[in-house]
Amino acid sequence: MNKTGYYGLLFELFDDSGEGLESIYDYSSVEPDNLSGIEFGPFESFMNVLDAIRDVVKLDSNKYLISGQLDEEIIKTN
């Protein structure tokens, strides 16, 4: 959140974990013309951000992780 509301960024990436990459930040982009992601916002709440993203992609509510946790999961599965 910033002074104007909540924002979200959507990145579509290839699962490059089989290539030995251990960080989500090193994965290849599905959209090379949009390396900065798609910005959603501002919204009044985080739930509104998620609702806007759900209009574009399917989200599994049991699989939310912050980026640091995602890197830990990638390392565990390699």
VENKANOR-V514492 format. One record per residue. N is the residue number from 1. RES is the residue in three letters. OMEGA is omega in radians with two decimals (999 if undefined). BURIAL is # if it has 16 or more other ideal C-beta (glycine too) atoms within 10 Angstrom, else .. Layout:
BEGIN
<<N/RES/OMEGA/BURIAL> <N/RES/OMEGA/BURIAL>>
END
This chain:
BEGIN
<<1/MET/2.98/.> <2/ASN/-3.05/.> <3/LYS/-3.10/.> <4/THR/3.11/.> <5/GLY/-3.13/.> <6/TYR/3.12/#> <7/TYR/3.02/.> <8/GLY/3.05/#> <9/LEU/3.12/.> <10/LEU/3.08/.> <11/PHE/3.02/.> <12/GLU/-3.05/.> <13/LEU/2.98/.> <14/PHE/3.05/.> <15/ASP/-3.11/.> <16/ASP/-3.10/.> <17/SER/3.10/#> <18/GLY/3.12/.> <19/GLU/3.12/.> <20/GLY/3.13/.> <21/LEU/-3.07/#> <22/GLU/3.13/.> <23/SER/3.10/.> <24/ILE/-3.13/#> <25/TYR/3.13/.> <26/ASP/-3.12/.> <27/TYR/3.12/#> <28/SER/-3.14/.> <29/SER/3.02/.> <30/VAL/-3.11/.> <31/GLU/-3.09/.> <32/PRO/3.10/.> <33/ASP/-3.10/.> <34/ASN/-3.08/.> <35/LEU/-3.14/.> <36/SER/3.13/.> <37/GLY/3.09/.> <38/ILE/-3.11/.> <39/GLU/3.06/.> <40/PHE/3.08/#> <41/GLY/0.15/#> <42/PRO/3.08/.> <43/PHE/-3.11/#> <44/GLU/-3.14/.> <45/SER/3.09/.> <46/PHE/3.12/.> <47/MET/3.08/.> <48/ASN/3.07/#> <49/VAL/-3.14/#> <50/LEU/3.10/#> <51/ASP/3.13/.> <52/ALA/3.12/.> <53/ILE/3.11/#> <54/ARG/3.08/.> <55/ASP/-3.07/.> <56/VAL/-3.09/.> <57/VAL/3.06/.> <58/LYS/3.11/.> <59/LEU/3.06/.> <60/ASP/-3.06/.> <61/SER/3.10/.> <62/ASN/-3.03/.> <63/LYS/3.08/.> <64/TYR/3.06/.> <65/LEU/2.97/.> <66/ILE/-2.99/.> <67/SER/3.13/.> <68/GLY/3.09/.> <69/GLN/3.13/.> <70/LEU/3.09/.> <71/ASP/3.11/#> <72/GLU/3.11/.> <73/GLU/3.11/.> <74/ILE/-3.14/#> <75/ILE/-3.13/.> <76/LYS/-3.06/.> <77/THR/3.13/.> <78/ASN/999/.>>
END
